[in-house]
Amino acid sequence: MRKRLITPTRESIATHDEDWLDVERTAVVEVTSEDEDCPVESAFVLRKETRGWRATTPGRQTIRLLFDEPQKLKTISLVFEEDEVARTQEFVLRWSADGGTSFREIVRQQWNFSPPETIREVEKYEVALSNVTVLELIIVPDISGGTARASLKNLRLF
């Protein structure tokens, strides 16, 4: 058997912050609601200490990115955090190449938050999307209909 030891590649080397798409400069962001202390733009900040976005009201929420120019996306990274309320959240991530007339689903997923043990959901999707004009994230913060508010710690695109 032939083998060789290699040095592990740190994630920070593999994906530099400067490689992520600058959403503030490339898209208009639409959102159904936002807490003034946790505005949607803080979910796109590259710093780790951001609080992210939080809705002002319970129930289904939508964050929609309308790109100025069609985008090619290779990676979509989502981070959700909940340290207060035990709940089952569902989210749908979908995209459009025709300005939002029709959508294709990328993923639909549920996650159980059980503070203090399970408070963070990290998802990273490798995709091959071309001509993306709209990217939409729909969050149902509590599928049982509770009073939890949707939140998103971070959304990054590459």
C-alpha positions in Angstrom: 0.0 0.0 0.0 1.3 3.4 -0.9 0.3 6.3 1.4 1.4 9.7 2.4 0.6 12.0 5.4 -0.9 15.4 4.5 -1.5 18.5 6.4 -5.2 19.1 7.1 -6.6 22.2 5.3 -8.2 24.6 7.7 -11.6 25.8 6.7 -10.6 29.4 6.8 -8.0 28.7 4.1 -10.4 26.8 1.9 -13.1 29.5 1.9 -11.8 33.0 2.6 -14.3 35.7 3.8 -13.5 37.7 0.7 -14.8 34.9 -1.5 -18.3 35.2 -0.2 -20.8 37.2 -2.2 -21.3 40.7 -0.9 -25.1 40.6 -0.7 -25.4 44.3 0.3 -23.9 45.3 -3.0 -25.4 42.7 -5.3 -29.0 42.4 -4.2 -32.1 44.0 -2.8 -33.3 42.2 0.3 -37.0 41.8 1.1 -38.2 40.6 4.4 -41.6 40.1 5.9 -40.6 41.6 9.3 -37.6 42.4 11.4 -36.8 43.3 15.0 -35.1 46.7 15.0 -32.3 45.3 17.2 -31.7 42.4 14.8 -32.2 43.8 11.2 -31.9 41.5 8.2 -28.6 43.1 7.1 -26.8 41.7 10.2 -27.4 38.2 8.8 -25.1 39.0 5.9 -22.2 40.5 7.9 -19.1 38.3 7.7 -18.1 38.9 11.3 -18.8 36.0 13.7 -20.1 38.2 16.6 -23.2 39.4 14.7 -26.6 38.8 16.3 -28.2 38.1 13.0 -31.8 38.7 11.9 -34.9 38.2 14.0 -38.6 38.6 13.1 -40.8 40.9 15.1 -43.8 38.6 14.9 -44.3 34.8 15.2 -45.3 32.6 12.3 -44.0 32.1 8.7 -41.3 34.6 7.5 -39.6 35.1 4.2 -36.2 36.6 3.3 -35.9 37.2 -0.4 -32.8 38.3 -2.3 -33.4 40.0 -5.6 -30.1 40.1 -7.4 -29.2 43.1 -9.6 -27.5 40.7 -12.1 -28.1 37.0 -12.4 -25.7 35.1 -10.1 -23.9 31.8 -10.3 -24.0 30.1 -6.9 -21.8 27.2 -5.7 -22.3 27.2 -1.9 -25.1 28.3 0.3 -24.4 28.5 4.0 -27.1 28.9 6.7 -26.7 29.2 10.5 -29.7 29.3 12.8 -29.6 29.8 16.6 -32.3 29.5 19.2 -31.3 29.6 22.9 -34.7 30.4 24.4 -37.6 28.2 23.1 -37.8 24.5 22.4 -39.4 24.1 19.0 -39.3 22.3 15.6 -38.5 24.7 12.8 -38.9 24.1 9.1 -37.2 26.1 6.3 -37.4 26.0 2.6 -34.6 27.4 0.4 -35.6 28.0 -3.2 -34.4 29.9 -6.3 -35.6 31.5 -9.5 -34.0 32.3 -12.8 -36.9 34.3 -14.1 -37.3 37.1 -11.5 -39.6 35.1 -9.2 -42.2 34.0 -11.7 -41.3 30.4 -11.0 -39.2 28.7 -8.3 -37.2 25.5 -7.8 -36.7 24.1 -4.4 -33.1 23.5 -3.2 -34.0 22.0 0.2 -36.8 21.7 2.7 -35.7 20.7 6.2 -36.9 20.5 9.8 -34.7 21.0 12.8 -35.5 20.5 16.5 -34.1 23.2 18.9 -33.9 22.0 22.5 -32.2 24.7 24.6 -29.7 24.5 26.2 -28.4 21.4 24.6 -29.3 21.9 20.9 -29.3 25.6 20.1 -27.4 25.8 16.7 -28.2 24.5 13.3 -25.5 24.9 10.6 -26.2 23.9 7.0 -23.9 24.1 4.0 -25.2 23.2 0.6 -22.9 22.7 -2.4 -25.0 23.7 -5.4 -24.5 24.4 -9.1 -27.0 27.1 -9.9 -26.7 29.5 -12.8 -28.7 32.6 -13.7 -30.1 33.0 -10.2 -32.2 36.2 -10.1 -34.0 35.5 -6.8 -33.1 33.4 -3.8 -35.8 32.9 -1.2 -35.6 31.5 2.4 -39.0 30.7 4.0 -38.9 29.9 7.7 -41.7 28.4 9.8 -40.2 28.9 13.3 -42.5 26.5 15.0 -44.4 23.9 13.0 -46.8 23.3 15.9 -48.0 27.0 15.5 -46.4 28.3 18.7 -45.3 31.9 19.4 -41.6 31.5 18.5 -40.1 34.1 16.2 -38.0 33.2 13.2 -34.3 34.0 13.3 -31.3 33.6 11.1 -27.8 34.0 12.5 -26.0 34.0 9.1 -26.6 33.5 5.4 -23.6 33.3 3.1 -23.3 32.7 -0.6 -20.4 31.7 -2.8 
